[in-house]
Amino acid sequence: MKITVIGSHLCPDTLAALNKLSAVGADIDFKDILSCHADLKEYLKLRDTNALYEEIKGTESLGIPCFVLENNELTMDIKKVMED
């Protein structure tokens, strides 16, 4: 499985997800929004325009980790990712 993980190396949830995905041999493309300006800009555009983030707008949640599946579907649910 190929998966893009958008998150931060400082986020415990992101690190846990990366470990789970690594354990099953996933092909991971990690976009670290706190260490790469381009990844942060891409994430902010996604967060500002995608319906997935409607529920967290105006809250203190960052909405990471976010997963982009092979079919370009977005989810913040690691359980869904592990099912695919």
Protein Blocks (a to p, Z undefined) as FASTA:
>chain_A
ZZdddddfkbmklmmmmmmmmmnopacddddfklcmklmmmmmmmmmmgmklmmmgoiab
eoiacdddfkopacfbfklmmmZZ
